[in-house]
Amino acid sequence: MSTDYSRALGARLRAIRNQQGLSLQGVEDKSHGRWKAVVVGSYERGDRAVTVQRLSELAVFYGVPVSELLPDPRPSSAVTKSTKIVLNLESLGSLPADEAGPLARYASTIQAQRHDYNGKVLSIRAEDLKSLAIIYDMSPDELTTRLIEWGVLSPGADGSIYATEDDDDSASWGGDRRRTPR
């Protein structure tokens, strides 16, 4: 029985192992059998509970603080890696340059790189939003709220950002073509 937390913990364990360039069998070999590949794999899938003691021992084996193995305790934001963030370029164009200038330049650069000049919408990645948040000196959640206030993003009923199901940046903004949030 996997829970969201055990899956998140497993994802952290897998990420640390991958950062060290180890396969599951590599962990077993490097630990001289102390850490069985099947056991570590079941921790990573969230299929098996790991005790605090074992987690501490695994942290020592990987040479990282235990806190690096734990998932982020903060509630996740509305924007995830799989969320497709769709900017309303028409709304962006109507904002004062002193507020939206950095975002407008960023969007313009992406449009130029993609040779996409439809002028209505532009999809960006969650990583782009993180970069923009740094430019605006705020958290991604704060920037998301600001973009919603500006009308550049449209919030979903659950607070998430509307995302299109396909990669067509020329999709209509709003109306009956609005898709459900991911």
N, C-alpha and C positions, 0 to 999 in steps of 0.2 A: 504494500500500500504506500505509494509515493504521495507525499504532500508537496505543496509548493515550496516550502522551506527546504525539505530534504532534496528536492530537485535543484534548487538554487545552490545549496551546499555542494551537491555533487558537481554542478557546473563549475564552481570555484575550484574544487579538487582537480577536476579535469584540466582546467585552464592552467593551474600551477604545474601540473605534470607535463602538459604540452609545452609550457614556457621553458621547461628544463630539457626538452627534447627527448622525453622518455615515453616509450610505449608502455602498455600495461605489463607486457612480458619484461620490458626493460626495468621496470620498478622491481619486479620479482628477482630478476638477475642481480641488479645493483644492491638489493637488500639481502642477498644470499638466502632468499626464501622466507625472510621475515615477513614480507608483505606479498601475499599471494595475489597474482593477477586477477583471479576471479573475485576475490574479496574487494580489492581496490575498485574493480569495475562495478561491483554491486553498490559500493558507496557512491561512485560517480553517477550511476543511474538513479540513485535515490531508492533503490530496492532494499537496502539494508541499512539499519540505523548504526551510526558510529558513536561510540561513547566519547566522552570528553577526554578520557585517558588516551584512547586510541588516536583521537584527533590531535592531541598534543604530541604523541609519538610520531605521527605522520608529519607534523609540522617540523619536528626536529630532523626527520629523515630528509625532507625537502629543503631544509635550511631556511625556513621562513617563519615569521611570527605566526602564532595561532590565529591572530586577527585577520591575517591575509587569507586564511582558508574559509573564513566565515562570510556568508553573503552580506551585502549591504543591508543594515537594519532599517534604513530609512524607507518610507513608503515609496513605491515606484511612481514615477511621474506619468502623465498621460502620454508622453512620447516615449516609445520604445524603439529598438532598432528596426523592428518590422513595420513601424508606422510610416506611412508615406505622408509627408507633410506637404500640403498643397497651398502655396501662397497665391492670394488674389492680387495680381499685378495691377489691376485697374484701381483697386482701393489703395494700394501702395503708392501709385502715381499721384493720388490726390492728397497725400499727407505732406506736411511741411518738411522741407529738406533737413532742417536742424534735428528733427526727430527721426525721420526714416532714411536719411542719407546713407548711413552705413549699410543698411539692409538693401536699399535700392542699388548701390554699387555692387554689392555681393551678388544680387539677383542678376544684374546686368552682365557680370563676369561669367556666371554660370550659363546664361543665355548665349553668350558669345562662344563659349567652349562647346556648347551643344549645337550651335547654329540653329537655335530655336527662338524665333522671334514672333510667336503668335500673340504675345502681349496681354493675354488674359490670365493665364495661370502658369505657375512653375512649381514642379515638385522638387523637394530637397530631401536629403536624408537627415536622420536624427543627429548624425555627427556634424552636419552643417549647422544645425540649430545650436549645438554646443559651442561651435566656433563663433557663431553670431553672439551668443550669450557672453562670451569673453569680450568681444568687441564692445558690447553694451554694458559691460561690467555688472552683470547680474546673473542669477542662476537660470538654467534652461526653463524651469517652471515659471520664474518671474517674466522671462522674455515671452514665453508662450501666452501668459496672461495679457501682457502688453500688446502682443500681436492680435489677440482676439479683440481687445478694446479698440484697436485701430481699424478693425474690420479686415485685416490681412489674412487672418485665419478664422475659420468657422468652428465653434465648439460643438461637440456632440452632446446628446442628452446626458451622457455620463461624464462629461467633462473632457473626453478625448477629442482628438482632432479628426475631422472628416478626412478620409483617405479614399482615393479611387481604387478600384480593384484591378485596373490595368495600368499600363505604363504610358498611356496617352496623355501628354501634358496639355493637349488642346481640348480636354473634356470640359464640358460646361460647368460653370461655377454656380451651384445652387439649383433652384427649380426642381423639377421632377427627376433630374439626372443625378441628384446628390445621392451618394452611396452611404451605406451604413458604416459606422466607425469600425475599425479593426480592433 
